[in-house]
Amino acid sequence: MLLAQLLDRTGTGVWAASSVLYFTFVLGLDAGRIGLLLGAAAVAGIAGSPLAGHLAGRFPVRSLLIGCHLLRLGTLGALLVVTRFDVLLPLVAVTYLGDRAAKALEMLFATRVAGERRGTYQALSRSTANAGYAVGAGIAAAGLAVGTPAAYQVLILGNALSFAAAAALVWRTREPRAEGRVAAGAGDALTGGAASGGGAGAGDAATGDAALGDAAPGRAGAPSPWRDRGYLRFVLLDIPMNLDDSVLAVGLPLWLVAHTDAPHALVPAFLVINTVLVVVLQLRVSARFEEPRQAAAAVSLYGLTMLACCTLLALTSGAGTVAATVVLLAAAVLVTAAELLRSVSSWELAVSLAPEEARASYLGVAGMAQSVQKSAGPLLLTGVVMTAGPAGWLALGAGITALSVLQRRSAVRRLDFVLAPSASASASASAPAAPSPSAARTG
């Protein structure tokens, strides 16, 4: 499975580095049409995660994941022969839809295969993905150096073939039959706590939003994430908890070019720093925040780290070349640290806060946070934050920090409700039973 992800992300790295230039120099699209193309694709990608989660509750995840790979193989293959913009628009949109759906299915597949070791698997997955992106960017750089239309087409074809290879590897990977191997025990606690009559169940119900946010997982049939206000709140707050992605990809380069005297050649260093640190440190960070409550604590650390990063960016305005260079590199390190924390917290909480019997649909909705951020994050940074200058960065950092505190508190309250009943049940099961009065008399 990890090898399949490596091939997938290598192809994605090739696409990310070459697609805009392919649309420009090979297909002859202007900037406005390229923006519309990618914007529509990003919006289509938002639907990928919930759609994948909905289907995963009805069909084998492995089959769906293979389908996503083959779907992207077909759409990218079609891009090599399509030149009309009205046909390109739905093709690219479907490609991004399949991409986001595949990522949600990989997340769900990992919870089933890795079980209680899903935190370690997530760390390996993140390291593998970043290595794949780096390899893909290197391959794209070689093709772009040639610069001919044929070279661009070879890059696109290579990305398409990576999906074929990934599909073959997923086909050879066994999918567990039983949901019982899915980790965390959160689902059991959720259903047991909600369904138990009186006692703790009645008391916790009175807390309303402080616990499950008016979810009713104990009702007949699988619960719906769209009616679970507590989980929807988690997903909504998880959108700004993904802004490190846009800060790294959009904020740092554009701020360097437009507002500092740092050399433009520094821009590739941001990606190098990010890739190297994620590959080296992801396992270590995941090991420190692998429990649900530890993941909730990581959310607060994420907010503080992003505040420090945004503060450094605000300080670079008007600084000299050397000072701006040093501070920008430090900001790249901090935004990567935030990414490491976010990848652990978002993954673990998305799984732990979801009822086990409906985990597929819940994780599909959780995946929307990244998709929405990828669509709205660049617009927020370019249209609001950087327009406001240094004050915009400070406001962004303060806002993310405040929302991270709210996210942590909300997650902890839900975890208290989800995990407490199972802990009490375990304690009762392990405690020796007190002898009944009749037994005492007869003994």
ABEGO torsion letter per residue (X at the ends): XAAAAAAAAAAAAAAAAAAAAAAAAAAGBBAAAAAAAAAAAAAAAAAAAAAAAAAAAABBAAAAAAAAAAAAAAAAAAAAABABAAAAAAAAAAAAAAAAAAAAAAAAAAAAAAEAAAAAAAAAAAAAAAAAAAAAAAAAAAAAAAGBAAAAAAAAAAAAAAAAAAAAAAAABBBBABAAABBGGAAAAAAAAAABBEEAAAAAAAAEAABAGGBBAABBEBBBAAABAAAAAAAAAAAAAAAAAAAAAAAAAAAAAAABABBAAAAAAAAAAAAAAAAAAAAAAAAAAABAAAAAAAAAAAAAAAAAAAAAAAAABGBBAAAAAAAAAAAAAAAAAAAAAAAAAAAAAAAAABBAAAAAAAAAAAAAAAAAAAAAAAAAAAAAAAAAEAAAAAAAAAAAAAAAAAAAAAAAAAAAAAAAAAAAAAAAAABBBBBBAAAAAAX
